[in-house]
Amino acid sequence: MERLNYHHLLYFYTVAREGSVARASLRLGLKQPTVSAQIHALENKLGRKLLERSGRGLRLTPAGETVLRHAERIFTLGGELLSELDGQADVAPSLVVGLSSSIPQPLAASLLDSLFALTPRPVLTITEGSPQELAVALSSRAILFALMDLRPSQVHPDSGVLATLHSRVLLESSVELFAPPALARRLRVDFPLRLAAAPVLMNPSGALRHEVEGWLAARKTNPRRLAEMPHPELHAASARAAIFAPSLLRESLKKLHGLLPVGELEGLRWRLFLVTADKSLKHPGLDAVLRAARGMR
């Protein structure tokens, strides 16, 4: 094989990161036909299709994932080389992490705070979104790892690209109903029979919402839903309403929001997954989150 054209590789890398030729062209300062032609030249050189249409955007083929993985290493090493030659080797590294928007804030904060203790401290970017959005970002290497309340196989079971993502159970917990003190005392009597009369706030999406809905339906119980909102724990006290949350948040919900446990939803389990694009990924940020999770078990 002839020598690789690194300009072509850079154009492919930028398109893969941006998700479209149009956005990549703006970032590169080139016309779209020019970028498209250079990527086709790279594909012809490698004898592989690297990108394919997906709706209005593009997605990586299996060969494209392999090329992107190596391109990231190549351009990361190039950046480190320039930094050292410029005497800027101590510039803070960047770290982009994904977070499912349905994960309770106290839990996310406890895990992600561990990243601020890294040396050197990275410039941290948290990308919050749905599991579907995070899975796509992982597959395109836009984020290093993600905390998700669904496995990738549960997000897009028919996607060959997303099926290559790797996940592990980071935390597992029972689920409880929590409420402000006065309401908690009332609901504890004959729990869960009084759930039907309980005013509750619900997260509009997420694995916890889905599991709770199934648990309530199986018991033919329908609480009085006051509202659906992201992070209902932030509003439960002022709304004088109850919320459903993982049991491992007992202390933080009491300390931060004045919420007390009412009762456990028997048989229900909630899991948090650490998801990466590469099974063998090694990174200090990954290790820090794993240590923080072990301390919460």
N, C-alpha and C positions, 0 to 999 in steps of 0.2 A: 504494500500500500504506500502511496506517496505521502509526503508530509502533510499533516493536518493544517488546514487554514484556520487560524485562531480567530480571525475576524468573523468568519462564518459561524464558528462556535459561539462567539459572543452574541451575535444576532439571534441565534437559536436560544441561548440562555436567557436573553432579555425577553423574548416572546414567551417562553415557558413561564417566566416569573410574572410577567404582566397579564398573561392570559389571552392576549390578542395581538395581532400584527399592528393594529391601529395605535394602541397604547405604547407598544414597544417602539414604533416609529417616532412617536413624540419624544420618548425618553432618549432615543439615539440621535434625534435630529436628522432623520433620513426620511425619504418618501417611502410609502408602503410598498410599491412595486419593487423597489430596491431591496428592502428587507426580505420580501417574499422570495425574490430571485436568489438571494444569498443562502436562504434556508434550503431551497430546492437544490442548490449546488452542493450543500453539505449532505443532504439526503442521497444525492446521486453518488457522491464520493464514498459514503459509507454503505451504500446499497441497501438502505433501510428507510422505511417511512417513520418519521419521528413525531409528527403531529397529525391529528385528524380532527375533522369538524365535530363539534358537539353543541347542537343548538346554534346559538349566535356566537359561541366562542370556540376555543380549541382545547383539545386535551392530548395528553401524552400517550403515545403507544408504549408498549413494553420496552422497545428499543430506545424510545425517547427518554424514558425514565432512567435507563442505564447511562445514556449520554449526559443527561442533566446532572446525575450524581457525580460523574467525573468532572463535568464542567464546573460545578460548584467548588470542588477541591482545587482545580487548576486556578480559578480566579481568586479564591481565598488565599492561596499561596502567593499569587502575584501581588495581592494587596499587602500581605505581610512583608514581602520583599521590599516594596516601595516604602513602607513605613519604617523599616529598619534602616534603609539607606538614607531616609530623610531625618533620622534621629527621632522618630515618633513611635517607637515600638511600645511605648507605654500608653498609647491612645486606648481609651476604654473600648472593649469589644462590644458588639451589638448582639442582642438576644431577643428573638421574636417568638412568643409563646401564644398558643391558642387556648381559649377558655369558653366552654359551653355557657351560653347566657342563662341557662336554667340552673346552674350550680349555685347553691346558697353563698352569699357574699362572705360570711364569716369563715366558711370552709375554704373558699378560694384564697382569701387573705392569709390564712394560716399556712397554706402551702406555698404561695408565691412570695411571701415575705422572706422565705429562706433564700431567695435569689439575691436579695440585697446584701447578704453576708458574704457573697463570693468575692474573691480577690484574684485579679482586679475586678472591681464592681462593673458589671455590664450596663450598657445603655439598654434598658428593658422596654420592650414594646409588647403590650398585651392586646391581642386581637380577639375580641369577643364576638361570638356568632352562634348560629345553630350547628348541631353536629354535622349536618350536610355541608355547610359552608366550610367548616374546619377540615373535614375530610378532603375536600377539594384543595384547600390550601396546603394541606400536608402532602398530597400527591404531587403538587407542583413545586414543593420545597419552599413555599412562601413562609412557612413557619417551621421551627425546629421540632417542637412536640406540642401536644395538646392534651388538656384535661377535659374529658368528655364523659357524659353519663350514658352513652350508648356505645357499643362496639361498632367499628366501621361496617361489619357485615350486617348490622341491624339498620344502618343508615341507607346504604345502597347495595342490597344483596346481589343485584345483577350486574354490578360494575366490575369489570376485570381489573381496572386500574386501582380502585379503592380496595379491592380484595387483597392487594399486596401490602396494605398497611398492617402494622403490628401493634397489638394492644396487650396490656396486662392489667389485672385488677390492682388498682392502687389502694383503694379503701372499700370496705364492705360494712354495712351497718343495718340494723333494724330501723324501722320507721315509727315515729310517734306523733301524736297530736300535741301541740304546744299552744298556750294561751296566756293572756294577762292573768295575774293572780286571782281576781274575783271570779272571772269566767272559768279558770282552771278548777277552782274549788267546786263549782256547780257541775261541771262536766265530768269530774272524777266519779261522781255518784252514779253507779250502774253503768259505767263506761263499758262497751261503746253504745249502749242503748240510747243515750241522750244525744248521740251525734246528729240525729235527724233535726234537732232543734238548735244546733250549734251554728252561730254565724262564722263563716270561714272566708279566708282569702286564699285564692289559688293561683299558682303560676300558670300562665296560658299554654305552656308547652313543657317538654322535657320528659325524661324517663320516669321521674318521681310522680309527675302528674298522671301519666299513663297507668302506672302501677296502682296508685291510690284510687283512680277511677274504677279499675277492675275490682279492687278490694271492696269498695263501697257498693258496686253493682251486685257483687256476689251476696252481699248481706242486705240487699234491697234498702239501703240507707242513702238518703239524699240530704246532706246538710244545707243550710241556708247560705248560699254563696253571695257574699256582699260585693265582691269584685274579683277580676282576674288581672294580675299585674306581675311584671318581673320583680323578683326579690321581695315577696310579700312579707318576709320577716321585718323589713324596714318600716312597715305600716301597721302591723298587727296591734301594737299597744294603743296607738291613737284611734284605730278603728274599733277597738275592743272586740277583736275577732281572733279566731284560732287559725293556726297554720299547720301543715304537715311538713315534717323535716326529718332528716336522718338523726338517729339517737345520739350519735357521736358529737352533735352540736349542743348537747344539753347545757354545758357550762357557758359557752359563748352566747347562746340565746338568752340565758338568764342575766349574764353580766352586761351584755351590750344592749339588749332590748327588753329586759324585764319579763321574759316569757318563761313559764314553768311547764314541765311535762304533765300531760293529762293522762295518757295511756298509750300503750304500744299497739300498733296494728298487727295483730298476731299473724305470723307466717309471711309477712312482707319483708323483702330484703332490697336494699338500694346499693348500687355499686358505682364507683367512680373509676374510670379507666385512664391510664396513661397511654397515649397513642403516638407512635412515631412512624416515619416512612421507612426507616431502616431498622431491622431487628438488632443489628450489631452497633447501633449508634452509641457513642461514648461522648459525654459532655459534662462538665462540672455542674451546669444548671440542672441536668437530669438527675445527677447524683444528689443534689441538694433537695430536690422535691421528693425523691425516694426516702431520704433520711427524715424529712419533715413528716411524711406519711407514716413511717414506722413509729414516730413519736406520738402519733394520734391514735394508734390502735389500742 
